[in-house]
């Protein structure tokens, strides 16, 4: 297993274990199966295991597995505080203690603010005393390092990076999302400030492996070096020195072994211009059904009414490449799960965005079309209900 280093020089395995989707059996996590998979990863050198409070049963499963194996002090646990469910410093403490209980541990190695989407959400947490709470937890040794996971545009990500002295961060990033969400710009911005970056969704939820368009399959097949689509995706990430650890939600021992083998052989600089061109071609083939030719450059931002234009077009395009559910999930996360709602409904048609678009996209026209697809009855109900549940 190859290792990269965190902010303080500790070794983190290049491949991390994403523990959101363990196999279910009779409505519960199949602990025995998960145990075999986790131990296969551990024996191959994986030392970073990512979970969250809201991943149903995951924290408790990991706690049981690590206790049974007796390896807690040999691995790193990363879990997350659902800040959107918290309204006080006392609430933070109560939830954290529940997480320690589930994980059968008295400390967490890497602790994240889950799904920070804008600076105002972080400011709200500061207003309820999160800074004092973090200092107390770190002073006691209950939290080793503090970070955040992110879903939003690159501009806001960079602002969040500068809003606190973070130890690490986590972003969605892959060769299809190179210019969306935090993107390469955010990755490099964080790394330039000495902040390690953990990668989630390296395979875009399986999109970069399953049901690839024929043109993409052909491009892979014609390359002289035979590699699976998954291997290409991982190698593209590990080719970049700014990437610290890539999470994979592995649910079979064979998958664990395959990914660990790739992680053990991947090196920074392995992929040259020809390989980069190949993956650009594959991305273009996958995006062949795009409705809007938005590159996610962000020149249209900021919108005076807070519409997340690049994020909206990303979700709109995803509607046609991956389906309604994937698009709705991305759109809701980017527009509702934040302090200031960033939906298309905010648009007043001022046209300021169009004057800055290097692609000359008719943004107002496309936003109107996207609104019909993305802001249906389900979205409208969620837009009213979610702010009542989330503790903004």
C-alpha positions in Angstrom: 0.0 0.0 0.0 1.2 3.5 -0.9 0.9 6.2 1.8 0.6 9.9 1.7 0.9 12.3 4.7 -1.6 14.4 6.6 -0.9 17.9 7.8 1.2 16.7 10.7 3.3 14.1 8.8 1.2 11.0 9.8 0.9 8.4 7.1 -2.5 7.9 5.5 -3.1 5.1 3.1 -3.7 6.3 -0.5 -6.8 4.1 -0.5 -9.4 4.8 2.2 -12.5 2.7 3.0 -15.8 4.5 2.5 -18.2 2.9 5.0 -21.6 4.3 3.9 -22.9 1.3 2.0 -22.1 -2.0 3.8 -24.2 -4.9 2.5 -27.5 -5.3 4.3 -29.0 -8.5 5.5 -32.6 -8.7 6.8 -32.6 -4.9 7.0 -29.3 -4.7 9.0 -25.7 -4.5 8.1 -24.2 -7.9 7.5 -21.5 -7.6 10.2 -19.7 -10.9 9.3 -19.4 -10.0 5.7 -18.3 -6.4 6.5 -15.8 -7.8 8.9 -14.1 -9.9 6.2 -14.0 -6.9 3.9 -12.6 -4.5 6.5 -10.0 -7.0 7.6 -9.0 -7.7 3.9 -8.4 -3.9 3.6 -6.6 -3.7 6.9 -4.2 -6.6 6.0 -3.5 -4.9 2.7 -2.5 -1.7 4.5 -5.6 0.5 4.5 -5.6 2.6 7.6 -8.3 5.2 6.9 -12.0 4.4 7.5 -14.7 7.0 6.8 -18.2 6.9 8.2 -20.8 9.4 9.5 -23.5 9.8 12.1 -26.2 9.6 9.5 -24.9 6.5 7.7 -27.4 4.1 9.1 -25.7 1.5 11.3 -22.2 2.2 9.9 -20.6 3.7 13.1 -21.9 0.9 15.2 -20.7 -1.7 12.7 -17.2 -0.3 12.6 -17.1 -0.1 16.4 -18.0 -3.8 16.6 -15.5 -4.8 13.9 -12.6 -2.9 15.2 -13.2 -4.1 18.8 -13.5 -7.7 17.6 -10.3 -7.4 15.6 -8.5 -5.5 18.3 -7.0 -3.0 15.9 -8.5 0.3 17.0 -5.1 1.8 17.8 -3.7 0.7 14.4 -6.2 2.5 12.2 -7.8 5.9 11.7 -11.5 6.6 12.1 -13.0 9.5 10.3 -16.6 10.4 11.2 -18.8 13.5 10.8 -20.9 15.9 12.9 -24.3 16.5 11.2 -24.1 20.2 12.0 -27.5 20.8 10.3 -29.1 18.9 13.2 -27.3 20.9 15.9 -28.5 24.1 17.5 -26.2 24.4 20.5 -22.8 23.6 21.9 -24.5 21.1 24.2 -26.0 19.4 21.2 -22.6 19.0 19.6 -21.4 17.3 22.8 -24.4 15.0 23.1 -24.1 13.8 19.5 -20.3 13.3 19.7 -20.6 11.2 22.9 -23.2 9.0 21.0 -20.7 8.6 18.2 -18.0 7.5 20.6 -20.4 5.0 22.1 -21.3 3.6 18.7 -17.6 3.4 17.6 -16.6 1.8 20.9 -13.7 4.3 21.3 -12.7 7.3 23.4 -11.4 9.4 20.5 -11.8 10.1 16.8 -8.8 10.6 14.6 -10.4 12.7 11.9 -13.6 14.6 12.6 -15.5 16.5 9.9 -18.3 19.1 9.8 -20.6 17.1 7.5 -21.7 18.8 4.3 -20.6 22.3 4.8 -22.0 24.2 1.8 -21.2 27.8 2.5 -19.4 30.1 4.9 -22.7 31.2 6.5 -23.3 27.7 7.8 -19.8 27.8 9.4 -20.6 31.2 10.9 -23.8 29.8 12.4 -21.8 27.1 14.1 -19.3 29.6 15.4 -22.2 31.6 16.9 -23.3 28.6 19.0 -19.8 28.0 20.4 -18.3 25.4 18.0 -14.8 26.9 18.2 -14.7 26.5 22.0 -16.1 23.0 21.7 -13.4 22.0 19.1 -10.6 23.4 21.3 -12.0 21.4 24.3 -12.2 18.2 22.3 -8.7 18.6 20.8 -7.2 19.5 24.2 -8.7 16.4 25.8 -7.5 14.2 22.9 -11.0 13.1 22.0 -10.6 14.7 18.5 -7.2 14.5 16.8 -7.8 16.5 13.7 -10.7 18.7 12.5 -12.0 19.1 8.9 -15.1 19.4 6.8 -16.8 17.6 3.9 -18.1 19.8 1.0 -20.8 19.9 -1.6 -20.9 23.3 -3.5 -19.0 25.4 -6.0 -15.3 26.1 -6.0 -15.6 29.7 -5.1 -17.4 29.0 -1.8 -15.0 26.1 -1.1 -12.0 28.4 -1.2 -13.8 30.8 1.1 -14.4 28.0 3.6 -10.8 26.9 3.4 -9.8 30.4 4.5 -12.4 30.6 7.2 -10.6 28.4 9.7 -7.3 26.7 10.4 -8.5 23.3 9.1 -6.5 20.1 9.4 -8.0 18.5 6.4 -11.0 18.5 4.1 -13.1 16.1 1.9 -14.5 16.8 -1.6 -16.2 15.0 -4.4 -13.7 14.8 -7.3 -13.1 12.6 -10.3 -12.3 13.1 -14.0 -15.9 13.8 -14.8 -16.2 16.5 -12.0 -12.8 18.1 -12.7 -14.5 21.5 -13.1 -17.5 21.1 -10.8 -18.1 21.5 -7.1 -14.7 22.1 -5.5 -13.0 20.7 -8.6 -9.3 20.9 -9.5 -9.3 24.5 -8.6 -10.4 23.8 -5.0 -8.1 20.8 -4.7 -5.1 22.8 -5.6 -6.2 25.8 -3.5 -6.4 23.6 -0.4 -3.2 21.8 -1.1 -1.3 25.1 -1.6 -2.3 26.0 1.9 -1.0 22.8 3.3 -4.5 21.2 3.8 -4.7 17.5 2.9 -7.6 16.6 0.7 -9.7 13.4 1.0 -11.5 12.3 -2.1 -15.1 11.0 -2.2 -17.1 9.7 -5.2 -14.0 8.7 -7.2 -16.3 6.6 -9.5 -19.2 9.1 -9.4 -21.4 6.6 -7.7 -20.5 3.9 -10.2 -21.2 6.2 -13.2 -17.6 5.9 -14.3 -17.8 2.1 -14.3 -21.3 0.9 -15.1 -23.3 1.5 -18.3 -20.6 3.5 -20.0 -21.5 4.8 -23.5 -20.2 2.7 -26.4 -17.7 5.4 -27.4 -16.1 5.4 -23.9 -15.8 1.6 -23.9 -14.2 1.7 -27.3 -11.6 4.3 -26.1 -10.6 2.2 -23.2 -10.4 -0.9 -25.3 -8.2 0.7 -27.9 -5.6 1.9 -25.3 -2.5 -0.3 -25.4 -2.4 -0.7 -21.6 -5.4 -2.8 -20.5 -7.1 -1.3 -17.4 -10.6 -1.5 -16.0 -12.6 1.7 -15.9 -12.3 1.8 -12.1 -8.5 1.5 -12.3 -8.4 4.4 -14.8 -10.5 6.5 -12.4 -8.3 5.7 -9.4 -5.0 6.2 -11.3 -6.2 9.6 -12.5 -6.7 10.7 -8.9 -3.4 9.2 -7.6 -1.6 10.8 -10.4 -2.1 14.2 -8.7 0.2 15.0 -5.7 -2.5 17.2 -4.1 -4.7 14.1 -3.5 -4.1 12.6 -0.1 -6.5 9.7 0.1 -9.2 8.3 -2.2 -12.3 6.7 -0.5 -13.9 3.7 -2.0 -17.1 2.1 -0.9 -16.0 -1.5 -1.3 -18.5 -4.3 -0.7 -16.7 -7.5 -1.6 -13.3 -8.9 -0.7 -12.5 -9.2 -4.4 -13.1 -5.5 -4.9 -11.0 -4.7 -1.8 -8.1 -6.8 -3.2 -8.4 -5.2 -6.7 -8.4 -1.7 -5.4 -5.6 -2.3 -3.0 -3.5 -3.8 -5.8 -4.0 -0.6 -7.9 -3.3 1.6 -4.9 -0.1 -0.3 -4.3 1.2 0.4 -7.8 -0.1 3.8 -8.6 2.5 6.6 -8.6 2.3 10.4 -9.0 3.1 11.2 -12.6 2.2 7.8 -14.0 -0.3 9.3 -16.5 1.1 11.4 -19.3 -0.6 13.7 -21.9 -1.9 10.7 -23.9 -3.6 9.1 -20.9 -5.1 12.5 -19.8 -6.4 12.9 -23.4 -8.0 9.5 -23.2 -9.9 10.3 -20.0 -10.9 13.7 -21.5 -12.4 11.8 -24.4 -14.2 9.4 -22.1 -15.6 12.3 -20.1 -16.8 13.9 -23.3 -18.5 10.7 -24.4 -20.2 10.4 -21.0 -21.3 14.0 -21.2 -22.6 13.5 -24.7 -26.2 13.9 -23.4 -25.4 17.2 -21.7 -28.2 19.8 -22.1 -26.0 22.8 -21.3 -22.4 23.2 -22.4 -21.3 24.7 -19.0 -17.7 24.0 -18.1 -18.1 25.1 -14.5 -15.6 28.0 -14.8 -17.7 30.2 -12.5 -17.3 33.4 -14.5 -21.1 33.9 -14.2 -20.7 34.1 -10.4 -21.5 35.5 -8.0 -25.2 35.9 -8.9 -26.8 38.9 -7.2 -29.7 36.7 -6.1 -27.5 33.8 -5.0 -28.5 31.3 -7.7 -25.8 28.6 -7.9 -25.6 28.7 -11.7 -22.7 26.2 -12.3 -24.2 23.8 -9.7 -27.6 24.1 -11.3 -26.3 23.2 -14.7 -24.3 20.3 -13.3 -27.4 18.9 -11.8 -29.5 19.6 -14.9 -26.9 17.8 -17.1 -26.8 14.9 -14.6 -30.6 14.5 -15.1 -29.9 13.4 -18.7 -26.7 11.3 -18.0 -27.7 9.6 -14.8 -31.4 10.1 -14.2 -33.8 12.0 -12.1 -32.8 10.7 -8.7 -29.1 11.5 -9.1 -30.0 15.0 -10.4 -32.4 15.8 -7.7 -30.0 14.7 -5.0 -27.3 16.9 -6.3 -29.6 19.9 -6.8 -31.1 19.6 -3.4 -27.7 19.3 -1.7 -26.4 22.4 -3.6 -29.4 24.6 -3.2 -31.4 23.7 -0.1 -28.8 22.3 2.3 -27.3 25.7 2.9 -27.9 28.8 5.0 -29.1 30.8 2.0 -31.2 28.9 -0.5 -29.6 29.0 -4.0 -32.4 27.8 -6.2 -33.3 28.9 -9.7 -36.5 30.4 -8.3 -34.4 33.3 -7.0 -33.5 34.4 -10.5 -34.8 37.8 -11.5 -33.6 37.6 -15.1 -31.1 40.5 -14.8 -28.7 38.9 -17.3 -25.5 39.9 -15.5 -24.3 36.3 -15.7 -24.6 36.1 -19.5 -22.3 39.1 -20.0 -19.5 37.2 -18.3 -20.0 33.7 -19.8 -17.1 32.7 -22.0 -19.2 29.9 -23.5 -21.9 32.5 -24.5 -24.6 30.3 -23.0 -28.1 31.8 -22.9 -28.1 31.3 -19.1 -31.5 32.8 -18.4 -33.2 30.6 -21.0 -31.4 27.5 -19.8 -32.2 28.2 -16.2 -35.9 28.4 -17.1 -35.7 25.0 -18.8 -33.7 23.6 -15.8 -36.3 24.9 -13.4 -39.0 22.8 -15.1 -36.9 19.7 -14.6 -35.4 20.3 -11.2 -38.0 22.3 -9.2 -41.0 20.0 -9.4 -43.5 19.2 -6.6 -41.0 17.0 -4.6 -38.4 19.8 -4.6 -40.9 22.5 -3.6 -42.0 20.4 -0.6 -38.4 19.7 0.4 -37.6 23.4 0.1 -40.2 24.2 2.7 -39.6 21.2 5.0 -35.8 20.9 5.1 -35.2 24.4 6.6 -37.6 23.5 9.4 -35.5 20.4 10.2 -32.1 21.8 9.6 -30.8 23.9 12.5 -29.5 26.9 10.4 
